[in-house]
Amino acid sequence: MVAKSRPVSLPPSAGRVSRDAGSRRGSLSTYNPPYALTREQQARERVLAQDRSADLAANDWAAHSGINSITINAVGTGLRPQSRINAKRLGITQDAARELQAAIEAAWKSWASCAHTRGVLHFEDLQFLGLRSMLRQGEMLHLPVMVSDPGRKIQLAIQDVQPSRLRTPLNLAADPSIVDGVQRNRYGAPEVYWLATPAPAISRIMDMTGLSADQFTRIPARIGHRPGAFHLFHHSEEEQTRGESALAAGMNLFRHLSDALDNELLSMVTTASLPVFIGREPGNPTLPPYAEQHEDEDGNQRYYEEARGGAIMYGNQGEKPYVLESGRPSPNFATFSEFVLRAAAASMGVTYEVLAKDFSKTNYSSARAALLEAWRVFLLYRTWLVRHYCQPIWSMVIEEAWLVGLIKLPAGAPDFYDAQGLYTQALWIGPPRGYVDPVKEVASTVTALENRLTTYSEALAERGRDFDEVIDEREEEEARLARFTAQPTKPSTYKEPPRDSA
């Protein structure tokens, strides 16, 4: 019989070693954590942070470069869908699946060119605009609406909205279910978005902080099984309701570096504008007749003289020139600026090379490591945009295309709503990553294909190409090349003209 072990009664432990992080001693003695904010304080801080981020994105070169780098690499010319119909799971043939894929992609291309409510933006432009808004202001807000236009085969359209419109009406500020313009259910899921839509006369004379509910548009979060609004942001905290700009963490770095560069540039311009100071030595109280007298704001007299470039001037007796030298920027200014830019780049999740567009200090290995690290961030944003924006809209377009008869399901296939997830599967292809060394990169891809570590679809998708399009183009090219090489070469009829005897 096996004896059962009994729990051992141990005396209480003496406790762990004290951590400086939780004590009030040493250099952390004055480090007090920030206090918890109320809903109103959170809204005010978010609005101020968004306004500052918008200013940096518009006027600061480094912040503008960071936002553009992420947007261009993650979206660039646009993410394009490639329909992926699983014929086996739908119970149809491969040929029927390929025909259905072609019909779906044709309907999508027809819609994407007029996806915008105003008709001025392609859907790929809306992707760029949405991701840029998310980076600049922390969130994007696009509304799917139905546009009654006889020229539209698919009435779905996307309306871009400034996220600053999303606010809590003044007379509903006490409602605990409305947080910063978003009305939530008991689980915290959005139910209604409150968009400020004041009359033009009111919006010209006041901001949107004092508007009542009758000056708002109430947008439901969902209309049936379809989304009523795409209010998207990258969640970084639990129970988060509104987004945070990608510039927020490094805002002081961007702002102070911009001020430092402006001051250094102004100092150099000022020094160049006033290169020489003439001192009036004792015994020579009079001024030369060519010195111009000016009076500043305090009533003090100042005297200036214009001198032509390259001229030689002989001073008067008792005058001594002093050449002004600012000594700026300091020898360490470039190193310091680079350090600040590296810290600012890290706050955005990108590398210094990507933010500053500076690869002058890299070799192949370091440049490739920097780009690979940056591409993890770019793919994160790309995947996020596909998952929460592109794929749901793709599904909505295919659904309406089927309802209006642009897409016919194969015989024997299940009903659309019984297998909507299978009918709307897609692979989204973005702009290519690019290569540091094309020879090495292509050789690596070939090796992976030969060892069956990747597929042709994945390899072509990394280059921004669609597998089906490439195969169709190759088939056409091979057929044309075969016809060209099969034609017999005709002898040349050219005759060289006779040369002059001279």
Secondary structure per residue as TSV (DSSP state, phi and psi in degrees):
chain	resnum	aa	ss	phi	psi
A	1	M	-	360.0	131.3
A	2	V	-	-85.4	127.7
A	3	A	-	-76.3	138.4
A	4	K	-	-87.2	134.9
A	5	S	-	-77.8	144.2
A	6	R	-	-108.0	146.7
A	7	P	-	-60.9	140.5
A	8	V	-	-91.8	131.5
A	9	S	-	-84.4	116.0
A	10	L	-	-107.6	146.3
A	11	P	-	-69.9	155.4
A	12	P	-	-59.7	143.5
A	13	S	-	-71.4	154.1
A	14	A	-	-71.1	-11.0
A	15	G	-	98.8	159.2
A	16	R	-	-81.4	168.7
A	17	V	-	-68.9	139.8
A	18	S	-	-65.6	138.4
A	19	R	-	-98.4	135.7
A	20	D	G	-61.8	-31.3
A	21	A	G	-62.9	-27.3
A	22	G	G	-106.3	10.4
A	23	S	S	-111.6	175.0
A	24	R	S	-119.1	57.9
A	25	R	-	-136.7	165.0
A	26	G	G	66.6	-150.6
A	27	S	G	-70.4	-14.5
A	28	L	G	-95.9	8.8
A	29	S	T	-64.2	-28.9
A	30	T	T	-102.3	8.2
A	31	Y	-	-87.2	102.0
A	32	N	-	-106.7	129.8
A	33	P	-	-66.5	153.6
A	34	P	-	-66.5	148.9
A	35	Y	-	-79.4	158.3
A	36	A	-	-70.0	139.9
A	37	L	-	-96.1	148.9
A	38	T	-	-77.2	172.7
A	39	R	H	-61.5	-40.7
A	40	E	H	-66.2	-41.2
A	41	Q	H	-66.2	-39.6
A	42	Q	H	-61.0	-42.3
A	43	A	H	-64.3	-42.5
A	44	R	H	-64.9	-43.1
A	45	E	H	-63.7	-41.5
A	46	R	H	-64.5	-43.4
A	47	V	H	-62.2	-43.6
A	48	L	H	-65.0	-41.4
A	49	A	H	-64.7	-39.6
A	50	Q	H	-65.2	-41.9
A	51	D	H	-63.5	-41.8
A	52	R	H	-66.9	-39.0
A	53	S	H	-64.8	-40.5
A	54	A	H	-63.5	-37.1
A	55	D	H	-66.7	-42.7
A	56	L	H	-63.9	-43.4
A	57	A	H	-62.6	-30.1
A	58	A	H	-87.4	-30.9
A	59	N	H	-121.5	-13.8
A	60	D	-	-104.6	126.3
A	61	W	H	-65.0	-39.2
A	62	A	H	-69.5	-44.7
A	63	A	H	-64.6	-41.4
A	64	H	H	-61.3	-41.2
A	65	S	H	-65.5	-41.6
A	66	G	H	-63.0	-44.5
A	67	I	H	-65.9	-43.9
A	68	N	H	-64.3	-39.0
A	69	S	H	-62.2	-45.9
A	70	I	H	-66.7	-45.0
A	71	T	H	-66.0	-44.9
A	72	I	H	-65.5	-39.5
A	73	N	H	-79.1	-34.1
A	74	A	H	-78.4	-38.4
A	75	V	T	-116.4	-53.4
A	76	G	T	58.6	-123.1
A	77	T	T	-76.9	-1.9
A	78	G	-	121.2	152.3
A	79	L	-	-95.2	124.9
A	80	R	E	-109.6	134.5
A	81	P	E	-86.5	148.2
A	82	Q	E	-125.4	114.2
A	83	S	E	-60.3	137.2
A	84	R	-	-128.2	90.0
A	85	I	-	-91.2	123.5
A	86	N	-	-86.9	96.1
A	87	A	H	-62.4	-38.8
A	88	K	H	-64.1	-44.5
A	89	R	H	-72.0	-27.2
A	90	L	H	-85.9	-11.8
A	91	G	T	75.1	32.5
A	92	I	-	-124.6	169.2
A	93	T	-	-79.4	163.0
A	94	Q	H	-65.0	-37.7
A	95	D	H	-64.2	-41.0
A	96	A	H	-65.1	-37.7
A	97	A	H	-65.2	-40.9
A	98	R	H	-66.8	-37.9
A	99	E	H	-65.0	-39.9
A	100	L	H	-66.3	-40.4
A	101	Q	H	-60.8	-42.7
A	102	A	H	-63.9	-39.9
A	103	A	H	-67.0	-40.0
A	104	I	H	-64.4	-46.1
A	105	E	H	-67.6	-33.2
A	106	A	H	-66.6	-42.0
A	107	A	H	-64.5	-38.7
A	108	W	H	-65.5	-46.6
A	109	K	H	-61.0	-38.1
A	110	S	H	-64.4	-38.0
A	111	W	H	-76.6	-40.4
A	112	A	H	-59.6	-32.1
A	113	S	T	-69.8	-20.1
A	114	C	T	-127.2	35.8
A	115	A	-	-69.4	-27.5
A	116	H	B	-78.0	144.3
A	117	T	T	-63.5	-35.1
A	118	R	T	-87.8	-5.7
A	119	G	S	74.3	14.7
A	120	V	-	-104.5	-10.6
A	121	L	-	-123.9	138.3
A	122	H	-	-75.2	160.8
A	123	F	H	-61.5	-32.7
A	124	E	H	-67.0	-31.5
A	125	D	H	-68.0	-36.0
A	126	L	H	-66.3	-34.4
A	127	Q	H	-61.1	-47.7
A	128	F	H	-60.6	-46.0
A	129	L	H	-63.6	-42.1
A	130	G	H	-66.5	-45.2
A	131	L	H	-66.9	-37.9
A	132	R	H	-64.0	-40.1
A	133	S	H	-63.9	-39.5
A	134	M	H	-64.4	-38.5
A	135	L	H	-73.7	-39.7
A	136	R	H	-74.5	-48.1
A	137	Q	H	-112.2	1.6
A	138	G	S	89.6	-7.4
A	139	E	-	-161.2	159.6
A	140	M	E	-126.1	150.2
A	141	L	E	-138.1	106.2
A	142	H	E	-123.4	139.3
A	143	L	E	-112.3	126.1
A	144	P	E	-82.3	121.7
A	145	V	E	-128.9	161.0
A	146	M	E	-103.6	120.3
A	147	V	-	-105.1	120.2
A	148	S	-	-84.2	96.2
A	149	D	-	-136.4	122.0
A	150	P	T	-58.5	-24.8
A	151	G	T	-79.9	-9.4
A	152	R	-	-96.1	124.3
A	153	K	S	-76.6	-34.0
A	154	I	S	-115.7	121.2
A	155	Q	-	-82.1	-13.8
A	156	L	E	-61.5	134.9
A	157	A	E	-144.3	159.6
A	158	I	E	-113.4	128.4
A	159	Q	E	-109.8	121.4
A	160	D	E	-83.1	136.7
A	161	V	E	-131.0	140.4
A	162	Q	-	-68.6	123.5
A	163	P	G	-60.0	-21.9
A	164	S	G	-65.9	-14.3
A	165	R	G	-70.3	-20.3
A	166	L	B	-78.7	104.8
A	167	R	-	-144.7	167.8
A	168	T	-	-94.7	126.0
A	169	P	-	-58.0	145.7
A	170	L	G	-60.6	-41.4
A	171	N	G	-78.2	-3.5
A	172	L	G	-114.0	15.5
A	173	A	T	-64.8	-25.9
A	174	A	T	-84.2	-6.2
A	175	D	-	-72.9	116.1
A	176	P	T	-68.9	-16.7
A	177	S	T	-81.8	-12.4
A	178	I	E	-104.0	116.6
A	179	V	E	-121.1	109.9
A	180	D	T	54.3	43.7
A	181	G	T	89.3	-3.2
A	182	V	E	-114.6	119.4
A	183	Q	E	-90.9	124.3
A	184	R	E	-116.6	157.4
A	185	N	-	-87.6	-171.3
A	186	R	T	-65.4	-21.4
A	187	Y	T	-95.3	-0.1
A	188	G	S	89.7	2.6
A	189	A	-	-78.6	140.1
A	190	P	E	-64.3	137.0
A	191	E	E	-114.4	-39.3
A	192	V	E	-142.6	140.6
A	193	Y	E	-110.3	131.1
A	194	W	E	-101.9	110.5
A	195	L	E	-105.3	124.3
A	196	A	E	-69.4	123.5
A	197	T	-	-134.1	66.8
A	198	P	-	-71.2	160.1
A	199	A	-	-64.3	149.6
A	200	P	H	-54.6	-37.4
A	201	A	H	-65.1	-35.9
A	202	I	H	-74.7	-42.7
A	203	S	H	-64.9	-20.4
A	204	R	H	-80.0	-23.6
A	205	I	H	-110.5	-5.6
A	206	M	S	-151.2	162.3
A	207	D	-	-84.4	-170.0
A	208	M	S	-101.2	21.1
A	209	T	T	-84.3	-23.6
A	210	G	T	-110.7	27.6
A	211	L	-	-88.9	144.3
A	212	S	-	-92.8	173.2
A	213	A	G	-61.9	-28.2
A	214	D	G	-71.4	-9.1
A	215	Q	G	-105.8	21.6
A	216	F	E	-122.5	156.8
A	217	T	E	-108.2	129.0
A	218	R	E	-93.4	112.3
A	219	I	E	-107.2	116.3
A	220	P	E	-68.1	143.7
A	221	A	S	-67.2	-32.5
A	222	R	E	-139.3	144.0
A	223	I	E	-120.2	99.0
A	224	G	T	67.9	-127.2
A	225	H	T	-94.7	5.0
A	226	R	E	-110.0	146.8
A	227	P	E	-67.7	140.0
A	228	G	S	-92.9	-14.1
A	229	A	-	-158.9	147.1
A	230	F	E	-108.5	83.7
A	231	H	E	-99.1	100.1
A	232	L	E	-119.2	140.4
A	233	F	-	-156.4	161.8
A	234	H	-	-86.8	114.1
A	235	H	-	-71.1	125.2
A	236	S	-	-121.4	-7.8
A	237	E	S	-139.1	159.5
A	238	E	T	-71.4	148.3
A	239	E	T	57.2	32.7
A	240	Q	-	-80.4	135.4
A	241	T	-	-108.3	-35.7
A	242	R	S	-125.5	163.2
A	243	G	-	-87.8	169.8
A	244	E	-	-128.7	132.2
A	245	S	-	-62.3	147.8
A	246	A	T	-66.7	-15.7
A	247	L	T	-90.9	-5.4
A	248	A	S	-63.7	-45.9
A	249	A	T	-65.0	-35.1
A	250	G	T	-107.6	23.6
A	251	M	H	-61.2	-42.1
A	252	N	H	-65.6	-32.1
A	253	L	H	-67.5	-46.6
A	254	F	H	-61.6	-46.0
A	255	R	H	-67.9	-46.7
A	256	H	H	-70.2	-34.8
A	257	L	H	-65.7	-40.1
A	258	S	H	-62.0	-43.1
A	259	D	H	-64.4	-40.8
A	260	A	H	-64.0	-42.8
A	261	L	H	-64.8	-40.1
A	262	D	H	-63.1	-43.3
A	263	N	H	-67.4	-39.6
A	264	E	H	-64.4	-42.5
A	265	L	H	-65.2	-41.4
A	266	L	H	-64.7	-38.6
A	267	S	H	-63.2	-41.9
A	268	M	H	-67.1	-39.1
A	269	V	H	-65.6	-42.0
A	270	T	H	-64.1	-43.5
A	271	T	H	-63.9	-38.9
A	272	A	H	-68.7	-29.2
A	273	S	H	-79.0	-24.9
A	274	L	S	-128.6	76.3
A	275	P	-	-78.8	-27.2
A	276	V	E	-132.1	136.4
A	277	F	E	-114.7	125.3
A	278	I	E	-97.1	117.0
A	279	G	E	-87.7	136.1
A	280	R	E	-94.7	105.2
A	281	E	-	-75.4	158.9
A	282	P	T	-58.7	141.9
A	283	G	T	95.0	0.2
A	284	N	-	-138.4	69.3
A	285	P	-	-74.4	-21.6
A	286	T	S	-80.8	153.8
A	287	L	-	-102.8	148.7
A	288	P	-	-64.1	153.4
A	289	P	T	-67.6	-20.2
A	290	Y	T	-87.9	-0.7
A	291	A	-	-81.2	126.9
A	292	E	E	-88.3	135.7
A	293	Q	E	-97.9	131.7
A	294	H	E	-132.2	151.8
A	295	E	E	-118.4	127.4
A	296	D	-	-84.6	-173.9
A	297	E	T	-64.9	-27.2
A	298	D	T	-89.7	4.1
A	299	G	S	86.1	3.6
A	300	N	-	-80.0	145.5
A	301	Q	E	-89.4	132.8
A	302	R	E	-127.7	144.8
A	303	Y	E	-125.5	132.9
A	304	Y	E	-130.8	158.0
A	305	E	-	-143.0	129.9
A	306	E	-	-81.8	138.0
A	307	A	-	-129.0	134.8
A	308	R	-	-72.8	147.2
A	309	G	T	-64.2	133.8
A	310	G	T	83.7	-2.0
A	311	A	-	-80.5	151.7
A	312	I	-	-108.7	122.3
A	313	M	-	-119.5	135.5
A	314	Y	-	-102.3	124.2
A	315	G	-	-76.5	168.1
A	316	N	-	-84.2	165.3
A	317	Q	T	-66.4	133.7
A	318	G	T	89.7	0.3
A	319	E	E	-104.3	143.0
A	320	K	E	-133.6	123.0
A	321	P	E	-81.8	143.6
A	322	Y	E	-124.3	115.8
A	323	V	E	-78.9	126.1
A	324	L	-	-83.6	126.1
A	325	E	-	-127.4	121.6
A	326	S	-	-80.0	-26.9
A	327	G	-	67.2	20.9
A	328	R	-	-125.8	146.6
A	329	P	S	-74.6	159.9
A	330	S	-	-69.9	160.2
A	331	P	T	-59.8	-24.8
A	332	N	T	-93.7	1.6
A	333	F	H	-65.9	-41.4
A	334	A	H	-63.5	-42.4
A	335	T	H	-64.9	-41.5
A	336	F	H	-65.2	-42.3
A	337	S	H	-62.4	-40.6
A	338	E	H	-63.8	-39.3
A	339	F	H	-63.4	-43.0
A	340	V	H	-64.0	-41.0
A	341	L	H	-64.6	-36.8
A	342	R	H	-64.3	-41.7
A	343	A	H	-66.1	-40.8
A	344	A	H	-64.7	-39.9
A	345	A	H	-63.7	-42.1
A	346	A	H	-62.4	-35.2
A	347	S	H	-65.3	-26.3
A	348	M	H	-92.4	-7.2
A	349	G	T	86.0	11.8
A	350	V	S	-115.8	172.7
A	351	T	-	-90.7	162.8
A	352	Y	H	-59.8	-41.0
A	353	E	H	-60.7	-39.0
A	354	V	H	-72.5	-40.3
A	355	L	H	-69.0	-48.2
A	356	A	H	-89.3	-5.8
A	357	K	T	54.7	40.9
A	358	D	-	-122.0	107.4
A	359	F	-	-114.9	22.4
A	360	S	T	-71.0	-20.4
A	361	K	T	-109.4	24.8
A	362	T	-	-119.7	154.9
A	363	N	-	-112.2	-170.3
A	364	Y	H	-60.6	-46.1
A	365	S	H	-66.1	-47.0
A	366	S	H	-69.6	-36.4
A	367	A	H	-66.2	-41.6
A	368	R	H	-66.8	-39.4
A	369	A	H	-63.7	-40.6
A	370	A	H	-64.9	-42.1
A	371	L	H	-70.6	-37.4
A	372	L	H	-63.9	-41.7
A	373	E	H	-63.7	-40.9
A	374	A	H	-67.1	-35.9
A	375	W	H	-69.5	-24.5
A	376	R	H	-62.4	-38.4
A	377	V	H	-70.8	-43.8
A	378	F	H	-61.4	-42.8
A	379	L	H	-68.4	-30.9
A	380	L	H	-61.3	-49.3
A	381	Y	H	-66.5	-37.4
A	382	R	H	-64.2	-46.6
A	383	T	H	-63.5	-40.8
A	384	W	H	-61.0	-43.7
A	385	L	H	-66.6	-39.7
A	386	V	I	-65.7	-45.4
A	387	R	I	-66.0	-41.9
A	388	H	I	-101.8	-11.3
A	389	Y	I	-129.6	-60.1
A	390	C	I	-66.3	-49.5
A	391	Q	H	-64.7	-43.5
A	392	P	H	-61.0	-38.3
A	393	I	H	-70.2	-38.2
A	394	W	H	-56.7	-44.7
A	395	S	H	-64.1	-39.7
A	396	M	H	-65.7	-39.9
A	397	V	H	-66.7	-44.4
A	398	I	H	-64.4	-39.3
A	399	E	H	-60.0	-47.8
A	400	E	H	-68.4	-36.7
A	401	A	H	-61.6	-37.2
A	402	W	H	-70.0	-38.8
A	403	L	H	-65.5	-35.6
A	404	V	T	-90.6	1.3
A	405	G	T	90.0	11.8
A	406	L	S	-76.5	-20.3
A	407	I	S	-124.4	127.4
A	408	K	-	-108.8	128.5
A	409	L	-	-79.0	144.7
A	410	P	-	-63.8	157.6
A	411	A	T	-63.6	135.5
A	412	G	T	84.8	-5.2
A	413	A	-	-79.0	150.9
A	414	P	-	-67.7	163.8
A	415	D	-	-60.9	151.9
A	416	F	G	-57.7	-46.3
A	417	Y	G	-74.0	-18.6
A	418	D	G	-76.6	-21.5
A	419	A	S	-140.9	42.7
A	420	Q	H	-61.0	-37.9
A	421	G	H	-62.1	-35.1
A	422	L	H	-75.3	-36.9
A	423	Y	H	-71.8	-22.8
A	424	T	T	-107.3	13.7
A	425	Q	-	-67.2	141.8
A	426	A	E	-154.5	153.0
A	427	L	E	-108.0	124.4
A	428	W	E	-98.6	125.8
A	429	I	E	-111.1	127.1
A	430	G	-	-106.2	-178.1
A	431	P	-	-62.8	151.4
A	432	P	-	-66.0	156.2
A	433	R	-	-72.6	-32.9
A	434	G	-	87.7	163.5
A	435	Y	-	-127.5	142.8
A	436	V	S	-78.8	-44.4
A	437	D	S	-132.0	99.8
A	438	P	H	-57.3	-37.0
A	439	V	H	-63.1	-47.6
A	440	K	H	-67.2	-40.0
A	441	E	H	-67.2	-43.5
A	442	V	H	-66.6	-40.4
A	443	A	H	-61.5	-38.5
A	444	S	H	-64.7	-40.6
A	445	T	H	-65.6	-42.7
A	446	V	H	-61.3	-42.4
A	447	T	H	-63.4	-41.1
A	448	A	H	-64.6	-38.1
A	449	L	H	-67.7	-42.7
A	450	E	H	-64.5	-32.9
A	451	N	T	-95.2	10.3
A	452	R	T	58.0	38.1
A	453	L	S	-94.7	-6.4
A	454	T	S	-152.1	174.0
A	455	T	-	-114.1	163.6
A	456	Y	H	-65.2	-34.5
A	457	S	H	-62.4	-44.0
A	458	E	H	-68.0	-42.5
A	459	A	H	-63.8	-40.6
A	460	L	H	-72.9	-34.2
A	461	A	H	-63.4	-35.3
A	462	E	H	-64.8	-25.0
A	463	R	T	-93.9	6.3
A	464	G	T	78.0	20.6
A	465	R	-	-113.0	153.9
A	466	D	-	-96.4	130.2
A	467	F	H	-58.9	-48.0
A	468	D	H	-62.8	-40.8
A	469	E	H	-64.1	-40.2
A	470	V	H	-65.3	-43.1
A	471	I	H	-63.1	-43.3
A	472	D	H	-63.1	-41.7
A	473	E	H	-66.5	-39.7
A	474	R	H	-65.0	-41.3
A	475	E	H	-61.4	-43.7
A	476	E	H	-65.4	-42.5
A	477	E	H	-64.8	-44.0
A	478	E	H	-62.0	-39.8
A	479	A	H	-65.9	-42.4
A	480	R	H	-67.5	-41.0
A	481	L	H	-64.4	-37.0
A	482	A	H	-65.2	-41.8
A	483	R	H	-65.9	-36.4
A	484	F	H	-68.1	-44.8
A	485	T	H	-73.4	-21.4
A	486	A	H	-78.1	-18.2
A	487	Q	S	-74.9	133.0
A	488	P	-	-69.1	144.4
A	489	T	-	-80.3	122.5
A	490	K	-	-79.0	142.8
A	491	P	-	-65.6	149.4
A	492	S	-	-73.8	138.9
A	493	T	-	-101.5	7.8
A	494	Y	-	-74.3	134.9
A	495	K	-	-122.4	132.9
A	496	E	-	-72.8	131.3
A	497	P	-	-64.4	149.3
A	498	P	-	-65.9	143.6
A	499	R	-	-87.5	150.3
A	500	D	-	-66.8	141.4
A	501	S	-	-65.9	-25.9
A	502	A	-	-69.9	360.0
